Amino acid sequence: MGNDQDCQIKGIKTIQLKMHNGTIRILEDVQCVLDLTKSLILVGVLDSKGYRVTVECGVLKVVRGAFVAMKGIRKGNLYFLDGSLVTS
């Protein structure tokens, strides 16, 4: 963490993300950390799962094969997913 504190992982699950165009994407093995106030997607984890991440002109694209799986927009020094978490 940015403050050198450890956070406990409360569980691991699969989540669904609804992209800006209505497409549902599934992320598996997501670690649930209750102490975080924002959800984070780690680029290194995406890379290890076979995704390619590119950044150009303030737009982050997560690509797998020939399709864009996710997009994010830069706000300050962070990229925000152009979509939302699907809740059930």
Backbone hydrogen bonds in HBPLUS format (Angstrom, degrees):
<---DONOR---> <-ACCEPTOR-->    atom                        ^
c    i                          cat <-CA-CA->   ^        H-A-AA   ^      H-
h    n   atom  resd res      DA  || num        DHA   H-A  angle D-A-AA Bond
n    s   type  num  typ     dist DA aas  dist angle  dist       angle   num
A0004-ASP N   A0001-MET O   3.15 MM   3  5.22 162.4  2.18 113.3 113.5     1
A0010-LYS N   A0032-CYS O   2.71 MM  22  5.47 157.3  1.76 171.0 175.7     2
A0032-CYS N   A0011-GLY O   2.76 MM  21  5.22 172.0  1.76 160.6 160.2     3
A0013-LYS N   A0030-VAL O   2.91 MM  17  5.26 154.4  1.98 142.5 148.0     4
A0030-VAL N   A0013-LYS O   2.79 MM  17  5.26 156.1  1.84 164.8 159.5     5
A0015-ILE N   A0027-LEU O   2.90 MM  12  5.40 159.9  1.94 157.1 161.3     6
A0027-LEU N   A0015-ILE O   2.98 MM  12  5.40 161.5  2.01 148.6 154.7     7
A0086-VAL N   A0016-GLN O   2.86 MM  70  5.38 177.3  1.86 148.8 148.0     8
A0017-LEU N   A0025-ARG O   2.71 MM   8  5.10 165.5  1.73 155.7 160.7     9
A0025-ARG N   A0017-LEU O   2.77 MM   8  5.10 165.8  1.78 154.3 158.7    10
A0018-LYS N   A0084-SER O   2.69 MM  66  5.24 162.0  1.72 167.1 168.2    11
A0084-SER N   A0018-LYS O   2.80 MM  66  5.24 149.9  1.89 141.5 151.5    12
A0019-MET N   A0023-THR O   2.79 MM   4  5.30 172.9  1.80 166.1 165.1    13
A0022-GLY N   A0019-MET O   2.95 MM   3  5.30 165.3  1.97 120.1 122.2    14
A0020-HIS N   A0082-ASP O   2.99 MM  62  5.64 125.5  2.30 162.1 146.3    15
A0036-LEU N   A0033-VAL O   3.29 MM   3  5.95 162.0  2.32 117.1 121.9    16
A0045-VAL N   A0042-LEU O   3.13 MM   3  5.40 126.9  2.43 102.3 114.9    17
A0046-LEU N   A0042-LEU O   3.20 MM   4  6.61 159.5  2.25 151.4 156.8    18
A0047-ASP N   A0043-VAL O   2.90 MM   4  6.15 159.3  1.94 152.9 158.9    19
A0048-SER N   A0044-GLY O   3.02 MM   4  6.24 151.9  2.10 140.5 147.5    20
A0049-LYS N   A0045-VAL O   3.13 MM   4  6.37 129.1  2.40 140.1 153.1    21
A0049-LYS N   A0046-LEU O   3.10 MM   3  5.14 137.4  2.29  97.6 109.8    22
A0051-TYR N   A0046-LEU O   3.02 MM   5  5.36 160.5  2.06 151.0 145.2    23
A0050-GLY N   A0047-ASP O   3.12 MM   3  5.33 160.3  2.16 111.7 113.3    24
A0052-ARG N   A0063-VAL O   2.70 MM  11  5.05 166.5  1.72 154.9 159.8    25
A0063-VAL N   A0052-ARG O   2.73 MM  11  5.05 174.0  1.73 158.9 159.7    26
A0054-THR N   A0061-LYS O   2.93 MM   7  5.30 160.7  1.97 152.1 158.6    27
A0061-LYS N   A0054-THR O   2.83 MM   7  5.30 163.6  1.86 154.0 159.3    28
A0056-GLU N   A0059-VAL O   3.01 MM   3  5.41 160.8  2.05 144.9 149.9    29
A0059-VAL N   A0056-GLU O   3.02 MM   3  5.41 154.9  2.08 114.4 122.3    30
A0074-ARG N   A0058-GLY O   2.96 MM  16  5.07 156.1  2.02 153.7 152.1    31
A0060-LEU N   A0072-GLY O   2.84 MM  12  4.84 163.0  1.87 138.5 143.9    32
A0072-GLY N   A0060-LEU O   2.78 MM  12  4.84 147.9  1.88 144.0 147.9    33
A0062-VAL N   A0070-MET O   2.88 MM   8  5.03 168.5  1.89 149.5 148.3    34
A0069-ALA N   A0062-VAL O   2.71 MM   7  5.56 137.7  1.89 151.1 165.5    35
A0070-MET N   A0062-VAL O   3.26 MM   8  5.03 156.0  2.32 134.1 138.1    36
A0064-ARG N   A0067-PHE O   3.12 MM   3  5.86 163.1  2.15 170.1 173.1    37
A0067-PHE N   A0064-ARG O   3.38 MM   3  5.86 161.1  2.42 132.1 128.8    38
A0082-ASP N   A0071-LYS O   2.80 MM  11  5.61 168.2  1.82 154.3 150.2    39
A0073-ILE N   A0080-PHE O   2.88 MM   7  5.31 149.8  1.98 146.7 146.9    40
A0080-PHE N   A0073-ILE O   2.86 MM   7  5.31 169.8  1.87 143.3 143.0    41
A0075-LYS N   A0078-LEU O   2.80 MM   3  5.55 166.7  1.82 169.2 173.4    42
A0078-LEU N   A0075-LYS O   3.30 MM   3  5.55 167.0  2.31 124.8 125.3    43
